[in-house]
Amino acid sequence: MILNCFLLVLLLYQDTKSAVISKDNKIAADIKAVYENVLKKEETRAIMFMFGHYLPSFYFRDSEWINLLLPTIFPRSEDKKHLFIASFEGFLENTVYDELFFHPYFQSSQGYERGMQITKSDDPGRKYRLELQEGIAAHMALVFVAFHERIDFKDKLFCKFWFNSDGTMMRAKFIETIGRHFISSSNPRVDQLLKEDPEISTRLKELWGWVFDSRTEKEVFDEFGLWINIKKQLFESGWLAEKVKQTLYNTGGTLSWANGLFDCIIELSQKVPKITLDIARLYLLEGVVKKENTRMMFGFPNSEWFHALTILYNIPSTRRGTYELINDLISEGGSLFWELKKIIGEE
């Protein structure tokens, strides 16, 4: 194993040198021979992981050659399933490339689809750096947004992914990945992509609505917390508020990540007070008080929520509803909410 590992690492190092690349930019024959020899004999998870992980480096140098080796890098036979898991895990740890994601091999039953069916029982005792279903969800999420012109809601592989009967974790990771990488990200490259491609905003809106229609699990809706962002102007205030309200209704008032809601709740209370009052009741009363989930209220009462409720109380159309909500919060939530008495003029 140590020798094989050394050979593979040496091969990868040599592959980066122009000296081993032929004039047509293909990988030199002697380098290919070493690669194929190691691959043919390899039976360890660690090295197969490396074959999968470094696949893009070789594929983009010599795709015709690598195409012939894909069934060996990702073995099909049941007795080598543990090696498939290892190499596919390594492959999934890379960023996703559209050329590989849409490659016929990975679109077939031997690629992503097979990976979706893998469970921990297929290789008991294995310690994963990245579980296959989690990695597949991340790849699917990035492609579904960044390459939206090539994949839609009726795509065969996407449907198998989303409607997988055991895919709750995959669906949740899919939503979380999109929120983390595209909506709540502070990555300048992502921000530039969003500016250059306004269709991404359209895709995100369509997806949020589509998930409601697909009647998915609470765990999936919980991850929409990372989608709540008003600063990037991906969503109009009224539209966003309505989606937040619907999301909280489906989760019973909880979110896996609520910082985005905190950041925009004051602006929402100013622009769409009636919907924001509903959001406040769902989150504060249903999610925090009734579920005894006070960790969702760090910094209260000197928080955005206190200021938002003050705004709502001072708007005639939401004054009574805000008074009733504050009364319920104090009655059922106890000392955490006593400071709200100041809003309604009680001490």
C-alpha positions as CSV (number, residue, x, y, z in Angstrom):
1,M,0.0,0.0,0.0
2,I,2.8,2.4,0.9
3,L,4.6,1.7,-2.4
4,N,1.4,2.2,-4.4
5,C,0.7,5.4,-2.6
6,F,4.2,6.7,-3.3
7,L,3.8,5.8,-7.0
8,L,0.5,7.5,-7.3
9,V,1.6,10.7,-5.6
10,L,4.8,10.7,-7.7
11,L,2.6,10.2,-10.8
12,L,0.4,13.2,-9.9
13,Y,3.4,15.3,-9.3
14,Q,5.0,14.4,-12.6
15,D,1.7,15.0,-14.4
16,T,1.9,18.7,-13.5
17,K,5.3,19.0,-15.3
18,S,5.3,20.0,-18.9
19,A,8.1,17.5,-19.5
20,V,5.8,14.6,-19.2
21,I,3.1,16.2,-21.5
22,S,3.3,15.4,-25.2
23,K,3.0,18.0,-27.9
24,D,-0.8,17.6,-28.2
25,N,-1.1,18.2,-24.4
26,K,-1.9,14.6,-23.8
27,I,-0.4,12.7,-20.9
28,A,2.7,10.8,-21.9
29,A,2.5,7.1,-22.6
30,D,4.9,6.0,-19.8
31,I,2.9,8.1,-17.2
32,K,-0.3,6.4,-18.4
33,A,1.3,3.0,-18.1
34,V,2.2,3.6,-14.4
35,Y,-1.2,5.0,-13.7
36,E,-3.0,2.0,-15.3
37,N,-0.7,-0.5,-13.5
38,V,-1.4,1.0,-10.1
39,L,-5.1,1.2,-10.8
40,K,-5.4,-2.3,-12.0
41,K,-3.8,-3.8,-8.9
42,E,-5.1,-1.4,-6.3
43,E,-7.4,-2.9,-3.6
44,T,-7.2,-0.3,-0.8
45,R,-9.8,2.3,0.0
46,A,-7.2,5.0,0.7
47,I,-5.6,4.9,-2.8
48,M,-8.9,4.5,-4.6
49,F,-10.0,7.6,-2.8
50,M,-7.1,9.4,-4.4
51,F,-7.9,8.1,-7.9
52,G,-11.4,9.6,-7.5
53,H,-10.2,12.8,-6.0
54,Y,-7.6,13.6,-8.7
55,L,-9.8,12.4,-11.5
56,P,-10.5,16.0,-12.9
57,S,-6.7,16.7,-13.2
58,F,-6.3,13.7,-15.5
59,Y,-9.6,14.0,-17.2
60,F,-9.0,17.6,-18.4
61,R,-5.6,16.5,-19.7
62,D,-6.7,13.4,-21.6
63,S,-10.4,12.8,-21.5
64,E,-10.5,10.1,-24.1
65,W,-8.0,8.0,-22.1
66,I,-9.7,8.6,-18.8
67,N,-13.1,7.7,-20.3
68,L,-11.8,4.2,-20.9
69,L,-10.7,3.8,-17.3
70,L,-13.9,5.1,-15.6
71,P,-15.3,1.6,-15.0
72,T,-12.1,0.7,-13.3
73,I,-11.8,3.8,-11.2
74,F,-15.4,3.3,-10.1
75,P,-15.7,-0.5,-10.1
76,R,-19.2,-1.9,-10.8
77,S,-19.0,-5.3,-9.2
78,E,-20.6,-5.9,-5.8
79,D,-17.5,-7.4,-4.4
80,K,-15.7,-4.1,-5.0
81,K,-18.4,-1.8,-3.8
82,H,-16.2,-0.6,-1.0
83,L,-13.7,0.5,-3.6
84,F,-16.4,2.3,-5.5
85,I,-17.4,4.1,-2.3
86,A,-13.9,5.2,-1.7
87,S,-13.2,6.5,-5.2
88,F,-16.6,8.2,-5.5
89,E,-16.1,9.8,-2.1
90,G,-12.8,11.2,-3.3
91,F,-14.5,12.5,-6.5
92,L,-17.3,14.2,-4.6
93,E,-14.8,16.1,-2.4
94,N,-13.9,18.2,-5.4
95,T,-15.8,21.2,-6.6
96,V,-18.3,20.2,-9.3
97,Y,-17.4,20.6,-13.0
98,D,-20.2,20.7,-15.4
99,E,-18.2,18.6,-18.0
100,L,-18.0,15.8,-15.4
101,F,-21.4,16.2,-13.8
102,F,-23.1,16.0,-17.2
103,H,-20.8,13.3,-18.5
104,P,-22.8,10.2,-19.7
105,Y,-21.0,8.0,-17.3
106,F,-21.9,10.0,-14.2
107,Q,-25.4,10.6,-15.5
108,S,-25.8,6.8,-15.9
109,S,-26.9,4.3,-13.3
110,Q,-23.2,3.8,-12.5
111,G,-22.5,7.4,-11.4
112,Y,-24.5,9.7,-9.2
113,E,-27.5,7.5,-9.2
114,R,-25.6,4.6,-7.8
115,G,-24.0,6.9,-5.2
116,M,-27.5,7.9,-4.0
117,Q,-28.3,4.3,-3.1
118,I,-25.2,3.8,-0.9
119,T,-25.7,3.6,2.8
120,K,-23.4,3.0,5.7
121,S,-24.4,-0.6,5.7
122,D,-22.7,-1.1,2.4
123,D,-19.3,-0.7,4.0
124,P,-19.8,-1.2,7.8
125,G,-17.3,0.5,10.0
126,R,-16.0,2.9,7.3
127,K,-15.2,6.4,8.5
128,Y,-16.2,8.9,5.9
129,R,-14.6,12.2,5.2
130,L,-17.7,13.0,3.2
131,E,-20.8,10.8,3.1
132,L,-21.7,10.1,-0.5
133,Q,-25.3,11.4,-0.3
134,E,-24.1,14.6,1.3
135,G,-21.5,15.1,-1.5
136,I,-24.0,14.3,-4.2
137,A,-26.5,16.8,-2.7
138,A,-23.8,19.5,-2.8
139,H,-22.8,18.8,-6.4
140,M,-26.5,18.8,-7.4
141,A,-27.1,22.1,-5.7
142,L,-24.2,23.9,-7.2
143,V,-25.1,22.6,-10.7
144,F,-28.8,23.3,-10.3
145,V,-28.1,27.0,-9.7
146,A,-24.9,27.8,-11.5
147,F,-25.8,25.8,-14.7
148,H,-29.5,26.3,-14.6
149,E,-29.7,26.5,-18.3
150,R,-28.7,22.8,-18.5
151,I,-30.9,21.3,-15.8
152,D,-34.5,21.8,-14.8
153,F,-37.1,20.3,-12.4
154,K,-38.0,17.5,-14.9
155,D,-34.4,16.4,-15.4
156,K,-34.2,12.7,-14.9
157,L,-31.3,12.7,-12.5
158,F,-32.7,15.6,-10.5
159,C,-36.0,13.8,-10.1
160,K,-34.3,10.6,-8.9
161,F,-32.3,12.7,-6.5
162,W,-35.2,14.8,-5.1
163,F,-37.8,12.0,-5.0
164,N,-35.5,9.4,-3.4
165,S,-37.6,7.8,-0.7
166,D,-34.7,7.8,1.7
167,G,-33.3,11.1,0.7
168,T,-34.3,13.5,3.5
169,M,-30.7,14.3,4.3
170,M,-29.8,14.8,0.7
171,R,-32.7,17.2,0.2
172,A,-31.8,19.1,3.3
173,K,-28.2,19.3,2.2
174,F,-29.2,20.5,-1.2
175,I,-31.2,23.5,0.2
176,E,-28.5,24.2,2.8
177,T,-25.7,24.2,0.1
178,I,-27.6,26.7,-2.1
179,G,-28.2,29.0,0.8
180,R,-24.7,28.9,2.1
181,H,-22.9,29.2,-1.3
182,F,-25.2,31.6,-3.2
183,I,-27.4,33.5,-0.9
184,S,-25.7,34.0,2.4
185,S,-22.2,33.8,1.0
186,S,-19.8,36.8,1.1
187,N,-17.7,35.4,-1.7
188,P,-17.0,38.2,-4.3
189,R,-16.9,35.7,-7.1
190,V,-20.4,34.5,-6.2
191,D,-21.6,38.0,-6.0
192,Q,-20.2,38.8,-9.4
193,L,-21.9,35.7,-10.8
194,L,-25.3,36.8,-9.4
195,K,-24.9,40.2,-11.0
196,E,-23.9,38.8,-14.4
197,D,-26.7,36.2,-14.4
198,P,-30.0,37.6,-13.2
199,E,-31.7,34.3,-14.1
200,I,-30.2,32.8,-11.0
201,S,-32.6,34.8,-8.9
202,T,-35.4,33.5,-11.0
203,R,-34.3,29.9,-10.5
204,L,-34.0,30.5,-6.7
205,K,-37.5,31.8,-6.5
206,E,-38.9,29.0,-8.6
207,L,-37.1,26.4,-6.5
208,W,-38.4,27.8,-3.2
209,G,-41.9,27.7,-4.5
210,W,-41.4,24.3,-6.1
211,V,-40.2,22.8,-2.8
212,F,-43.5,23.9,-1.1
213,D,-45.4,22.1,-3.9
214,S,-43.4,19.0,-3.5
215,R,-44.6,18.6,0.1
216,T,-41.2,17.7,1.5
217,E,-40.0,17.2,5.1
218,K,-39.7,19.7,7.9
219,E,-35.9,19.0,8.0
220,V,-35.7,20.4,4.5
221,F,-37.6,23.6,5.2
222,D,-35.5,24.2,8.3
223,E,-32.5,24.8,6.0
224,F,-34.2,27.7,4.2
225,G,-32.9,29.9,7.1
226,L,-29.8,30.4,5.0
227,W,-32.0,31.7,2.1
228,I,-33.3,34.6,4.1
229,N,-31.3,37.6,2.8
230,I,-32.5,41.0,1.8
231,K,-29.1,42.7,1.3
232,K,-28.2,41.0,-2.0
233,Q,-31.6,42.1,-3.4
234,L,-32.3,38.6,-4.9
235,F,-35.8,38.7,-3.4
236,E,-38.3,41.6,-3.1
237,S,-39.3,42.3,0.4
238,G,-42.9,41.3,0.1
239,W,-42.1,38.1,-1.8
240,L,-39.4,37.1,0.8
241,A,-41.7,37.8,3.7
242,E,-44.4,35.6,2.3
243,K,-41.9,32.8,1.7
244,V,-40.5,33.1,5.2
245,K,-44.0,33.0,6.7
246,Q,-44.8,29.8,4.7
247,T,-41.5,28.2,5.6
248,L,-42.0,28.9,9.3
249,Y,-45.5,27.5,9.1
250,N,-44.1,24.3,7.7
251,T,-41.3,24.0,10.3
252,G,-43.5,25.0,13.3
253,G,-41.5,28.2,13.8
254,T,-38.0,26.8,13.7
255,L,-35.0,27.4,11.4
256,S,-31.6,25.7,11.4
257,W,-30.0,29.2,10.8
258,A,-31.8,32.3,11.8
259,N,-29.2,35.1,11.5
260,G,-30.6,36.1,8.1
261,L,-34.0,36.5,9.6
262,F,-32.6,38.7,12.4
263,D,-30.8,40.8,9.9
264,C,-33.9,41.7,7.8
265,I,-36.7,41.6,10.4
266,I,-36.6,45.4,11.0
267,E,-36.8,46.2,7.3
268,L,-39.6,43.6,6.8
269,S,-41.5,45.1,9.7
270,Q,-41.3,48.5,8.0
271,K,-42.2,47.4,4.5
272,V,-44.6,44.5,5.0
273,P,-45.8,44.8,8.6
274,K,-48.8,42.4,8.5
275,I,-46.8,39.5,7.1
276,T,-44.0,40.3,9.5
277,L,-46.3,40.1,12.5
278,D,-47.3,36.6,11.3
279,I,-43.6,35.8,11.0
280,A,-43.0,37.1,14.6
281,R,-45.8,35.0,16.0
282,L,-44.6,31.9,14.3
283,Y,-41.0,32.3,15.2
284,L,-41.2,33.8,18.7
285,L,-44.3,32.0,20.1
286,E,-44.4,28.8,18.2
287,G,-40.7,28.2,17.6
288,V,-39.1,29.7,20.7
289,V,-41.7,29.6,23.5
290,K,-43.8,26.6,22.8
291,K,-40.7,24.5,21.8
292,E,-38.7,25.9,24.7
293,N,-36.0,26.7,22.2
294,T,-34.4,29.8,23.8
295,R,-31.1,29.3,22.0
296,M,-32.9,30.9,19.0
297,M,-33.2,34.1,20.9
298,F,-29.6,35.1,21.7
299,G,-29.3,38.8,22.6
300,F,-32.9,39.3,23.3
301,P,-34.4,41.7,24.4
302,N,-31.9,44.2,23.0
303,S,-32.1,42.6,19.6
304,E,-33.6,43.3,16.2
305,W,-36.8,41.6,17.4
306,F,-37.3,44.1,20.1
307,H,-37.0,47.0,17.5
308,A,-39.2,45.2,15.0
309,L,-42.0,44.7,17.5
310,T,-41.7,48.3,18.5
311,I,-42.2,49.3,14.8
312,L,-45.1,46.9,14.5
313,Y,-46.8,48.2,17.6
314,N,-46.6,51.8,16.3
315,I,-48.3,50.9,13.0
316,P,-52.1,51.2,13.4
317,S,-52.8,48.1,11.2
318,T,-50.6,45.8,13.3
319,R,-50.9,47.5,16.7
320,R,-53.6,45.2,18.2
321,G,-52.0,42.1,16.9
322,T,-48.6,43.1,18.2
323,Y,-50.1,43.8,21.6
324,E,-51.7,40.4,21.7
325,L,-48.4,38.7,20.6
326,I,-46.4,40.5,23.3
327,N,-49.0,39.5,25.9
328,D,-48.8,35.9,24.8
329,L,-45.0,36.0,24.9
330,I,-44.9,37.4,28.4
331,S,-47.6,35.1,29.7
332,E,-46.1,31.9,28.2
333,G,-42.4,32.8,27.8
334,G,-41.8,34.3,31.2
335,S,-38.9,36.6,32.1
336,L,-37.1,36.3,28.7
337,F,-39.8,38.6,27.4
338,W,-40.5,40.9,30.3
339,E,-38.7,43.8,28.6
340,L,-41.4,43.8,25.9
341,K,-43.6,45.6,28.5
342,K,-41.7,48.7,27.6
343,I,-43.1,48.6,24.1
344,I,-46.7,48.7,25.1
345,G,-46.1,51.2,27.9
346,E,-46.2,48.8,30.9
347,E,-43.5,48.4,33.5
